[in-house]
Amino acid sequence: MRITLLAKSVHSLKEKRRIVSSIKEKLKNKFNISIIESSYQDMWQKIEISIALLSGSKDIVDKVFRQCEDHIFDNYPVDILNVEIEYL
C-alpha cells in the first residue's frame, strides 16, 4: 500500500521527519508491517509512505491496511491525498 499525505501545519523538514518517524514507528509496532518513506523526502509538506504486509488472506491484508489508514488519519495532523493498494 502506498499512502500520499499532506501535512499543512509542517513548516520544516525537521517537523516533517518527526511526524514520519512517529508514523513509521507506531504502525510498525502496532500492526507488524514493513514501512518506509518512499518519496518526497526533500519536500516539507508532502509525505509518501509505503507499507508491505505478508499474509495468506487478502481479507486480513485489507483489514490491516484499513486500520493503518485509520490510525494515520486519527492520530496525525495530515490529510490523506491518495491511497494505492497493490496485491502480489
C-alpha positions, 0 to 999 in steps of 0.5 A: 500500500502506498499512502500520499499525505499532506501535512499543512501545519509542517513548516520544516523538514525537521517537523516533517521527519518527526511526524514520519518517524512517529508514523513509521514507528507506531504502525510498525509496532502496532500492526507488524508491517514493513514501512518506509518513506518512499518519496518526497523526502526533500519536500516539507509538506508532502509525505509518501509512505509505503507499507508491505504486509505478508499474509495468506488472506487478502481479507486480513491484508485489507483489514490491516491496511484499513486500520493503518489508514485509520490510525494515520488519519486519527492520530496525525495532523495530515490529510490523506491525498491518495491511497494505492493498494497493490496485491502480489 
